[in-house]
Amino acid sequence: MAYTVDKNQLCVDGVALSDIADAVATPTYVYSADVMTTQYHNLENAMVRNLPADQQPLLCYACKANSNIAVLSLLRSLGSGLEIVSGGELHRGLRAGFNPKHIVMTGVGKQRQEIIDCLEAGIKQFNVESLPELEHIQNVASDIGKKATVVFRLNPNVSGGGHDKISTGRERDKFGLNLENVHNAYAMAQDMSHVEAIGLSMHIGSQVFQVLSFRKAFETLPDIVKGLRDKGYNVSSLDIGGGFPIQYNDEELLDLDAYAEWVGQIIAPLGTDIIMEPGRYLVGNAGVLLTKTLYTKHTRERDFLILDAAMNDLIRPTLYDAYHGIEKVSKDGEDEETFYDVVGPICETGDTFSKDRALPVMKTGDLVVIKEAGAYGMCMASNYNTRGLPAEVLVQDGAFHVIRKRQSVDEILDKDIVPDHLK
Ligand SMILES: Cc1ncc(COP(=O)(O)O)c(C=O)c1O
């Protein structure tokens, strides 16, 4: 995010965050189109530098990270494909104008209607995660007279991921098939009339900052691919997942060229099409959660900074013990610092963004940004405590655009139905 200070106000890509708060109120997610564009090009260019021209990967943005349709449209305009995990994400992708042939569907619990919608849209492939799911896809495809292209998600039994809850590549995790079942799946698919198996996929986790885990997982592939090809199975596509880490605090950044070199040395010689599924990397550093100080509260033990944003707006700190930078928006009179527990208004002690954070002394009304909140922020927000979902804003070319309106309380209440006898 390109932060600057103008007239003592923190700005994002030249736009004052205080102007956004005045116009849209808080809490509001603010995204930088420029950062998303730069991140996309960084990844794309590393691949261009390290992979043969005829084996450039299809980058399928994992839209679970941030699925606002304007964000999807921006990434689509840069040339991205899409990774989806639900029918809802399929429809977001179609609304954003993605070519269905650039959409891959993953997820351990694909449902009949989702499979039908994907088949009718004509998506590129399903990444299959279990044998019963393979049978289900065959049955659904047969019912509607379509053929499903599938790859099998290999669980390489490699530990990766910045937190236990986002590590997906160990055999004890619910994801993917072990090698024996990949062979079983290929054997089953050979006898299926409405399924065509064309390869493998793999995704070992998210925020994988032990980056050698990627190489370790890739290194399992050549023997596996050979073993499958020796049996006459088609392995012409490899989806090597996402998981690229970003910097929240002082994490070591992934050297994209080193990563691309591993892909070039280990995967490219297998002669397959290559797909990647970057999520967080494209959008994580491109967003902040803009929020306002409601109160400061002093107790004998601690000082609390109580914000109008809460764990329902950004759950990462309490769900994953995640660190996010926190900064005051106004730069007036910042000399005096103190330590705050930065919390939201929700009735849970876990509604804490940070403990003992050094910040300028704050007062009611002071704006604050919670940084690096572009990924797994808004898309995980909930209505807990009957709080409306925040607004979202995209900053682009020196202007800001509301890309999602704040949800009103009436919009939440209108879903509830009171039976007549309780009225
Ligand atoms: C199958 C799959 N692909 C891609 C991703 C995106 O991961 P990340 O946002 O870490 O790149 C995920 C997220 O967990 C995933 O489950």
Ligand as a Chemical Component Dictionary entry (heavy atoms), coordinates in Angstrom:
data_LIG
# 
_chem_comp.id                   LIG 
_chem_comp.type                 NON-POLYMER 
_chem_comp.pdbx_formal_charge   0 
_chem_comp.three_letter_code    LIG 
# 
loop_
_chem_comp_atom.comp_id 
_chem_comp_atom.atom_id 
_chem_comp_atom.alt_atom_id 
_chem_comp_atom.type_symbol 
_chem_comp_atom.charge 
_chem_comp_atom.model_Cartn_x 
_chem_comp_atom.model_Cartn_y 
_chem_comp_atom.model_Cartn_z 
_chem_comp_atom.pdbx_ordinal 
LIG C1 C1 C 0 -7.497 -24.923 -2.807 1  
LIG C2 C2 C 0 -7.006 -23.568 -2.464 2  
LIG N1 N1 N 0 -6.370 -22.854 -3.400 3  
LIG C3 C3 C 0 -5.915 -21.607 -3.151 4  
LIG C4 C4 C 0 -6.076 -21.024 -1.920 5  
LIG C5 C5 C 0 -5.535 -19.647 -1.703 6  
LIG O1 O1 O 0 -4.568 -19.604 -0.749 7  
LIG P1 P1 P 0 -3.768 -18.254 -0.521 8  
LIG O2 O2 O 0 -4.769 -17.191 -0.272 9  
LIG O3 O3 O 0 -2.926 -18.520 0.657  10 
LIG O4 O4 O 0 -2.975 -18.017 -1.758 11 
LIG C6 C6 C 0 -6.725 -21.724 -0.895 12 
LIG C7 C7 C 0 -6.864 -21.131 0.435  13 
LIG O5 O5 O 0 -6.763 -21.716 1.444  14 
LIG C8 C8 C 0 -7.209 -23.031 -1.189 15 
LIG O6 O6 O 0 -7.846 -23.740 -0.260 16 
# 
loop_
_chem_comp_bond.comp_id 
_chem_comp_bond.atom_id_1 
_chem_comp_bond.atom_id_2 
_chem_comp_bond.value_order 
_chem_comp_bond.pdbx_ordinal 
LIG C1 C2 SING 1  
LIG C2 N1 SING 2  
LIG C2 C8 DOUB 3  
LIG N1 C3 DOUB 4  
LIG C3 C4 SING 5  
LIG C4 C5 SING 6  
LIG C4 C6 DOUB 7  
LIG C5 O1 SING 8  
LIG O1 P1 SING 9  
LIG P1 O2 DOUB 10 
LIG P1 O3 SING 11 
LIG P1 O4 SING 12 
LIG C6 C7 SING 13 
LIG C6 C8 SING 14 
LIG C7 O5 DOUB 15 
LIG C8 O6 SING 16 
# 
